[in-house]
Amino acid sequence: MKHTREAQFLFVAFLGLTGWDQAQPTFQLKDGDRVVFYGDSTTEIHFYDNIAEPRVYSTYVETYAVTRFPGWRLQFRNSAWGGDRAAGGRGGPIDVRLQRDVIAYKPTVMTLMLGMNDAWGLPYDAKLFNTFATGYEHIADFVKGAVPGIRLTVIQPSPYDDITRPPGFEGGYNGVLVRYGAFVKELGQRDGLTVADLNAPLIAALEKAKAADSAVAQKIIPDRVHPGPAGHLLMAEALLKAWNAPAIVAAVEIAAADKRVVRVENTSVTRLESTHGLSWTELDKALPFPIDMEDPAVVLAVRCSDLVQALNLQLLKVTGLTASRYVLKIDGEQIAVFGREELRESVNLALFNTPMKKQAITVHGLILKRIDVQFGSWRQVQVPLQDDSLPQKQAALEALDKLEQELLNQQYAAAQPKSRHYELVPEEETAPEMKPRKSVADFLP
């Protein structure tokens, strides 16, 4: 398999990025947390190729948390409503929204991102800004008063794309959102809240993406407001980094010459043998974060960000190998062919189509099904029928709650890591018809 120089960032240096022997910040989510995402249409949906899909960066965050900490029981709810401003919107006045769509679920963690609609797409207007600032501060105070001890993350609003298309006025609309974000940051620092910036990292990636491929770069935020999957992926990264999310899925270092496991992180290695190459059994404590590398915009976003290094390192390092190239098999399935030097430096298995990644994709699919049930219960039954006295309404809501719980149980069962059998076989010992599978590197120029 060919790996170009430009792709070498994917095969990261093992000891340089694992953080072994260094204290790492604690991930802000905890076992048992109930997380509510609150915001406008950017949090509720995304538009891609004229199709609206629900609740994207929040599902990426949930998938990361569930697969990285499969022993935990976390609950996630997306209570965003398209068009919302700091004063509320189509879902009702702000206090109604907060009581019904946030506080009723007794969250331990809440994220808050508003601003895109509050500035009305106009140049900076002091009156609009003051309305936003007053309303935003009210939301934070209301929630903290109603749910003592809640851990509130305030989010500097995601960008309006003035990078891949020319701004509509001097300074651009994103310049206005940056001013709104500065207020959010100041409020968060003043009140001791977690602050996540979903604007600057995405803008930096857009600038790099435009230089690399201007046409594909426009698909990161297709309509300039609502990110596509690639943009949501980068927003999820920014939020997770604000929460000190760990980069390591698992890490293994093996010395082949003396058949010795040198180091492990977040995994265990047993039954290491050196007959006909190298083989061992590995039981990781987490699954990789599944990234869809079939989408060109996602590939470009990965290239133009530190997503992989920040969140998705499933590292394998093997020293002392004698053959020039080796086939890696996991559970009998051929994954890739690696050069001896690549394995000596370390390879990142999170980027390959491994059984572990397939398992994580299954988890993500179950999360999408569950949130569709959750959303249907809330937006198609609870809210539209809230003033109607219907004998079967409560029964319908309870049935949907049970269905959601069933899917929640399935997603957590699917997230449990499994013991995997690894083999490293010299390439010349591999049957000629067996060909290396593609890695992320094959998608990159």
Protein Blocks (a to p, Z undefined) as FASTA:
>chain_A
ZZdfklmmmmccfklmnopoiacdddfbdehiacdddddfklmpcceehiacehkllmmm
mmmmmmmmmmbccddddfbdehiafkbcjnopfklmmmmmmmmnopabdcddehjlmnno
pacdfklmmmmmmmmmmmmmmmmmmmghiacdddddddddfklpccfbehijmlmmmmmm
mmmmmmmmmnopacddfklmmmmmmmmmmmmommlmmmmmmnomaccfklmmmmmmmmmm
mnopafbfbdcdddfklopafbdchiacehiafeeiiadddddfbdcddddfkbmklmmm
mmmpcklmmmmcccdddehiabfbdcddeehiafbdcdfklmmnopcfklpccfklmmmm
mmmmmmmmmmmmmmmmmmmmmmmmmmpccfklmmmmmmmmmmmmmmmmmmmmmmpccddd
dddddfklpcfklccdddfklmpZZ
